[in-house]
Amino acid sequence: MNWFEVKVKYQKIDEQGKEKKISEPYLVDAVSFTEAESRIYEELKPYLGEEFNILNIKRANYSDLFFYDSGDRWFKCKVVFVTLDEEKGVEKKTSNYMLVQATDIDEALSNLTESMKDCTVDYSVQSVQETPIMDVFPYFKDDNGTEDIAGLTPVSDLEPNKEFDSEV
């Protein structure tokens, strides 16, 4: 998976009835910057119409995401895995960042621990911090089990090219 953080700007009417410009980051699973831009328009159009602009798209460095329906916020967790290099006899530490959905930091840590319970490698949680990410749009397969990529047809659904096949 390739995660992209997409910053979107739009106008919102606040509680006092005044228009206010809002900038919010979203996370999108995509194969390229172009697809991330296309997907964010597709995902946000039902909620914001076409009245929003993309300010920035950057790669996000998350090795795993853990979804929990009870959570309404996203927390970035730094997890350090410890492995032993048997040839050199030294410990090797590798840092990974994971995103966990929760309502607060304590729940985020609990959800992370639950998600990592089957991990066979020693690890430690170095930090847990709330992110400004508003929503996450993962890549899903449709009801038929085929990949849901806008405008693309899976190779398995294409008819064979008889002209090409006869040349081989």
Secondary structure, 3 states (H helix, E strand, C coil): CCEEEEEEEEEEECCCCCEEEEEEEEEEECCCHHHHHHHHHHHHHHHHCCCEEEEEEEEECCCEEECCCCCCEEEEEEEEEEEEECCCCEEEEEEEEEEEEECCHHHHHHHHHHHCCCCCCEEEEEEEEECCCCCEECCCECCCCCECCCCCCCHHHCCCCHHHHHHC
